[in-house]
Amino acid sequence: MVNTDVQDRLSNQEAVIGSLLISPELVGPVLSKVSDQDFLDESYRRIYQAIRAQFVSGQPVDSVTIRDRLGGGDHWSKALIQIMEDTPTAANIWAYVPRMQEQARVYRGREIAQELTTVSDMEAMVQGISKLQALTVERQSVRRMNMEQMLQSFWQRHTTPHRYMTWGLAKLDEQLFVDLGDMVVLGGYPSAGKTALAVTFAYHQSEVKRVGFYSLETSRYKLADRLISNLAGIEMAAIKRGALTEAEWAQAANSAPRIIKHQMDLIDASGMTAADIRADALANRYQIVYVDYLQIVEPETRKANRTEQVASISRAFQQMAHTNGILTVALSQLSRSEKTKDESKVIEPTMSDLRESGQIEQDADAILLLYLEDPSKPNESRRVLKLAKNKDGERGRMYLTFDGAYQRFRQSVVDQPAPPVAPMKRPRQYKQISFADRFWEGIYDDPDDPFAEKGDQHGQAQSGPAAAAGDPAPGGPGTGQQLPGGSPAGGPGADSGGPGSGGGTA
């Protein structure tokens, strides 16, 4: 029974060392979670220390370099080869590590308990019990260092400049310091271009890291079309119409060798939970995971309300990042609040606009917000990428131009806000008044109007203001006035007493 127990402990230590030799890219994440004391066997502890020293010095880690650092010799060569042959796969290292650490704690607990049986006074008993209690609360996620260890770690980590994750945008690379094990949130309004920007980031990083892009909204074929348009320089419209010319096919063929070198997988993740994504990412050894987007990840339980569901999903991705050393970039929708409904106004979003959960704001190590500089002109407007949260650096914003025809983002030449456009002054409005209306106004009310008609030659009164007022027309019947030309005012027959005579009836 003892031999079986010892062999089990040795197999887990051997599996951890073998995984590091098979997959050197795991050394960094393992160093942050495993200490020398987790290896009970002296030989495995020495090998682990050699791996750590080789990694910290910036030199490659493999069986040959580790053998030389251990001093060389056939003994170490055979031992390292045997360890690699006995390790079934490096993909299960995160199953080996906790088992090895638990076995180390149990072994040390037994040693402390054995010492307690031989103590001679209460002071030694209390000290032994305190050690045992401290051991029982030690967990994989609980790591401590004293000040001496802190200084040693600082010197080891910063002897050579550390290369943080890059994004393909010079200004963002200068401000954002994130690494494997961090969680980044990229938020944006619908149609702001966050998926296109995320695919661009993922492709850039896949040149040196294994990247898994989990899309819960857009199929992998549509993402592929966007990437080909961007990388081969073929218009998106031509790809969608299926009308590529011979020259465009040649462009795609010429871009193939460059594209194939990148380690990036496009995954249709519709219906997957955060646990499903984590399991798949670990199985495929992704170092960077993109999730598009967080709010539509399938919740683990339907009983909780929506805010609790999204908070649980966010915590799951944060734990995946910190526990497994995977850089997690989660896309998120922004809430369109009342203040942003008027698209003619530019309202800068904040972290509180992340939809449905404030937990996202707390979990993220960095938050990027993408929005239009001029929402009223979506096809012409620049994009603003705001670094709203940055734990290890300064916040700020940068301006991007988006070429929709080729799905490309570039840093704007003018890295400052557009000058405000002064509102155009409208000319003074004058009321249009008819000249005729003003000229003739009140004329017909003048009784002395020289242009008014006085009556016809038969002595008939004309309609007009004077007639309407009941006054006799000047020169009318019976006036006896002389008309021009010497005719009596009464007209023909006035002297014979006929109709219209001034004397009336005899």
Order of alpha helices (4+ residues) and beta strands (2+ residues): alpha-alpha-alpha-alpha-alpha-alpha-alpha-alpha-alpha-beta-alpha-beta-alpha-alpha-alpha-beta-alpha-beta-alpha-beta-alpha-beta-beta-beta-beta-alpha-alpha
